[in-house]
Amino acid sequence: MKVTVVSRSGREVIKGGLDLNDSATVADLQEAIHRRTKKFYPSRQRLTLPQKPGTKERPVVLNYKKSLKEYCDGNAENLTVVFKDLGPQVSYRTLFFCEYFGPLFLYPVFYYFPVYQFFGYKGERVIHPVQTYALYYWCFHYFKRIMETFFVHRFSHATSPLANVFRNCAYYWSFGSYIAYYVNHPLYTPVGDLQMKIGFGIGLVCQLANFYCHILLRNLRSPDGNGGYQIPQGFLFNIVTCANYTTEIYQWLGFNIATQTVAGYIFMVVAALIMTNWALAKHRRLKKLFDGKEGRPKYPRRWVILPPFL
Ligand SMILES: NC(=O)c1ccc[n+]([C@@H]2O[C@H](COP(=O)([O-])OP(=O)(O)OC[C@H]3O[C@@H](n4cnc5c(N)ncnc54)[C@H](OP(=O)(O)O)[C@@H]3O)[C@@H](O)[C@H]2O)c1
């Protein structure tokens, strides 16, 4: 089979095209492109079918697991594919590890080291119990996230653009430092004992619930990440589509009740807005996939992220 690889402007990316076996898969084609170009490894490549002139539909993206023949549309001898370079990629696990390692490392720096001397505070620093518990809580949270990244989540996408590492690290590392600065500050005023216990209590319950939500999501896919998107069932998923985000937001609320800083509440609001945006998209996708037509199940009526509001 002869495969012609063109750019979106129609320029030939591989001069003379590629000759592949009739039984070749899209993955074989990606390997062949990589061999010829050296630079474009498979996860950097986005291959689509050429669009018919005038059509407004999204182009068909070639699935690496499928045979090339499935995309040939009658002519099994020739195939033209459109190539797009997605740029340098990193694995999702690397991306998540980089994001979470920052706050896990930076927060204790503010607790253990005399950083406030650099900000002009020369006196002795008294550490309140709530600041110590906040350190344990924070580190547990980010350690849990790293463990979940490596041992729980079954991602559907292998990689993410390298640029996302810088964007996401900027978000997590700067918010982590911002909150750590205020919670560990020498002039920090602790909340009452009862408020602290209620806050951390709510937060811990929500962290455990969040972990259980991630286990339920994991069980929707096979170990190799196959299985696509399923209807999440059980526990809080019976009420809300993104129960993992709900519990994530409430665990930050618990942390903020216990520590009470403006920085912590700002982070919670920003995180809630980001997750709400994602939750709306996930809810829409599940409703579209499970529309109750042609034998497909119908997505049940559920809240999106924050019952009883949304
Ligand atoms: N504080 C913050 O700013 C913030 C922001 C975002 C997330 N988080 C935390 O990080 C956690 C992970 O975030 P995330 O956005 O990666 O979570 P997510 O997309 O909701 O889900 C985690 C894993 O479950 C899979 N999954 C989700 N819905 C599924 C379905 N219906 N069927 C099959 N598999 C499904 C996802 O697959 P895919 O690989 O296909 O997506 C992913 O591997 C969150 O739950 C939250 O605790 C915190």
The ligand as an SDF file (V2000), in Angstrom:
LIG
                    3D

 48 52  0  0  0  0  0  0  0  0999 V2000
   -6.7750   21.4210   42.8110 N   0  0  0  0  0  0  0  0  0  0  0  0
   -6.8630   21.4900   41.4960 C   0  0  0  0  0  0  0  0  0  0  0  0
   -6.6880   22.5440   40.8980 O   0  0  0  0  0  0  0  0  0  0  0  0
   -7.1790   20.2410   40.7210 C   0  0  0  0  0  0  0  0  0  0  0  0
   -7.5190   20.3520   39.3600 C   0  0  0  0  0  0  0  0  0  0  0  0
   -7.7740   19.1790   38.6470 C   0  0  0  0  0  0  0  0  0  0  0  0
   -7.6840   17.9560   39.2810 C   0  0  0  0  0  0  0  0  0  0  0  0
   -7.3710   17.8440   40.5940 N   0  0  0  0  0  0  0  0  0  0  0  0
   -7.2870   16.5150   41.2950 C   0  0  0  0  0  0  0  0  0  0  0  0
   -6.5940   15.5970   40.4880 O   0  0  0  0  0  0  0  0  0  0  0  0
   -7.4700   14.4690   40.2300 C   0  0  0  0  0  0  0  0  0  0  0  0
   -7.2200   13.9320   38.8190 C   0  0  0  0  0  0  0  0  0  0  0  0
   -7.5900   14.9370   37.8940 O   0  0  0  0  0  0  0  0  0  0  0  0
   -8.1000   14.6320   36.4230 P   0  0  0  0  0  0  0  0  0  0  0  0
   -8.6260   15.8960   35.8560 O   0  0  0  0  0  0  0  0  0  0  0  0
   -7.0470   13.8530   35.7000 O   0  0  0  0  0  0  0  0  0  0  0  0
   -9.3550   13.6470   36.7730 O   0  0  0  0  0  0  0  0  0  0  0  0
  -10.3280   12.9100   35.8070 P   0  0  0  0  0  0  0  0  0  0  0  0
  -10.0430   13.2280   34.3970 O   0  0  0  0  0  0  0  0  0  0  0  0
  -11.7250   13.1420   36.2010 O   0  0  0  0  0  0  0  0  0  0  0  0
  -10.1070   11.3640   36.0900 O   0  0  0  0  0  0  0  0  0  0  0  0
   -9.0160   10.6650   36.5840 C   0  0  0  0  0  0  0  0  0  0  0  0
   -8.8390    9.3870   35.7450 C   0  0  0  0  0  0  0  0  0  0  0  0
  -10.0690    8.7040   35.5440 O   0  0  0  0  0  0  0  0  0  0  0  0
  -10.3380    8.5790   34.1510 C   0  0  0  0  0  0  0  0  0  0  0  0
  -11.7740    8.7880   33.8910 N   0  0  0  0  0  0  0  0  0  0  0  0
  -12.4950    9.9040   34.1830 C   0  0  0  0  0  0  0  0  0  0  0  0
  -13.7940    9.7360   33.8210 N   0  0  0  0  0  0  0  0  0  0  0  0
  -13.8760    8.4900   33.2840 C   0  0  0  0  0  0  0  0  0  0  0  0
  -14.9560    7.7450   32.7000 C   0  0  0  0  0  0  0  0  0  0  0  0
  -16.2110    8.2420   32.6430 N   0  0  0  0  0  0  0  0  0  0  0  0
  -14.6980    6.5030   32.2140 N   0  0  0  0  0  0  0  0  0  0  0  0
  -13.4390    5.9860   32.3040 C   0  0  0  0  0  0  0  0  0  0  0  0
  -12.3700    6.6450   32.8520 N   0  0  0  0  0  0  0  0  0  0  0  0
  -12.5890    7.8820   33.3220 C   0  0  0  0  0  0  0  0  0  0  0  0
   -9.5150    9.6670   33.4820 C   0  0  0  0  0  0  0  0  0  0  0  0
   -9.2530    9.2790   32.1430 O   0  0  0  0  0  0  0  0  0  0  0  0
   -8.6210   10.2250   30.9910 P   0  0  0  0  0  0  0  0  0  0  0  0
   -7.1590    9.8940   31.0150 O   0  0  0  0  0  0  0  0  0  0  0  0
   -9.2920    9.7790   29.7380 O   0  0  0  0  0  0  0  0  0  0  0  0
   -8.9270   11.6390   31.3650 O   0  0  0  0  0  0  0  0  0  0  0  0
   -8.2840    9.7200   34.3420 C   0  0  0  0  0  0  0  0  0  0  0  0
   -7.3560    8.7250   34.0050 O   0  0  0  0  0  0  0  0  0  0  0  0
   -8.8890   15.0050   40.4350 C   0  0  0  0  0  0  0  0  0  0  0  0
   -9.8290   14.0210   40.7220 O   0  0  0  0  0  0  0  0  0  0  0  0
   -8.6660   15.9300   41.5700 C   0  0  0  0  0  0  0  0  0  0  0  0
   -8.6440   15.2110   42.7810 O   0  0  0  0  0  0  0  0  0  0  0  0
   -7.1230   18.9830   41.3030 C   0  0  0  0  0  0  0  0  0  0  0  0
  1  2  1  0
  2  3  2  0
  2  4  1  0
  4  5  1  0
  4 48  2  0
  5  6  2  0
  6  7  1  0
  7  8  2  0
  8  9  1  0
  8 48  1  0
  9 10  1  0
  9 46  1  0
 10 11  1  0
 11 12  1  0
 11 44  1  0
 12 13  1  0
 13 14  1  0
 14 15  2  0
 14 16  1  0
 14 17  1  0
 17 18  1  0
 18 19  2  0
 18 20  1  0
 18 21  1  0
 21 22  1  0
 22 23  1  0
 23 24  1  0
 23 42  1  0
 24 25  1  0
 25 26  1  0
 25 36  1  0
 26 27  1  0
 26 35  1  0
 27 28  2  0
 28 29  1  0
 29 30  1  0
 29 35  2  0
 30 31  1  0
 30 32  2  0
 32 33  1  0
 33 34  2  0
 34 35  1  0
 36 37  1  0
 36 42  1  0
 37 38  1  0
 38 39  2  0
 38 40  1  0
 38 41  1  0
 42 43  1  0
 44 45  1  0
 44 46  1  0
 46 47  1  0
M  CHG  2   8   1  16  -1
M  END
$$$$
